[in-house]
Amino acid sequence: MVLDDGELVTPEVLRKIRSENQALLQASQSMQASIETGRFDEAAPIAAALAEVLRKHVLLVDGVLDVLTPDDVVPKRERR
């Protein structure tokens, strides 16, 4: 699918992916720091938030890959 102006993926989608990449990195670093310092009570909520952001991120990236990849090259993944 090509957008009206010839772009395959909008700049907004690219910004969202990059923003989520940063959020994932920061959350994983916070969780690691909590575990390394023995603050396990802080790690559990961070892990839950990380899992939710990661789930949304995977769906977004899969959607972008679906747009960029012809169906005959790689079949689309089943959505859960």
N, C-alpha and C positions, 0 to 999 in steps of 0.2 A: 504494500500500500504506500503510495507516494502522496504526500500532502499537496495542497494547491500550489504552494510556492516551490515545489520540487524537493523539499526536505522529507526525509524518511521518518525522522523523530524530531519533535518540536524542542526548542530550547528549554521550555518549561519542564519537559520530561527529563532532559539531561540535567537541569538544575536539581530536580527532585532526586534523581539517582545519586548525584554527587553529595547532596545534603544528607541523604540517608546513609551513604557510605561513611560520612563523618560521624553521624549519630551512632552507627554500629561500632565504629572504632572507639569512640569515647566511652560507650557503655561497656564494651568488652575490657577496656583498660581499667575502668572503675571497678568492675567486678573482680578482675585479677588483683588489683591493689587491695580490695577488701579481703579477699581470700588470703593473700600473702601476709596481711597484717592481723589475721585472725578475727576480723570483724564479719563473721559469717551471717549475722543478722542483717547486715547491709547488703550482702551479696545476693540473697534470695530475691528481693524485690527488683534488683538490677537485672538479674537473670530473667525474670518474668517480662520485664520491659524489653529486654534485648530480644527475647523470643518473639514478641509481638512485632517489633520493628523489622526483624529479620523476615518474618512471614510476609509482611506487606512488601518488603523490598524484593523478595524472591518473585512474588506475583507481578510486580512492576517490571522487573528485568525480564521475566518470561514473556510478558506482553510485548516488550520492545523486541525481543528475539523473534517472536512470532511475526512481527511486522518486517523484520530485516531478513528472515530466512524463508526462502521458498518452501512450500509444503513438500515438494518432491525431493528436497535435500534432507531435511530432518522433520519427521512428523511432530506435530504439536503435542506437548505433554498434556496428560489428563489433568484437569483442574479438580482440586479437592474442595 
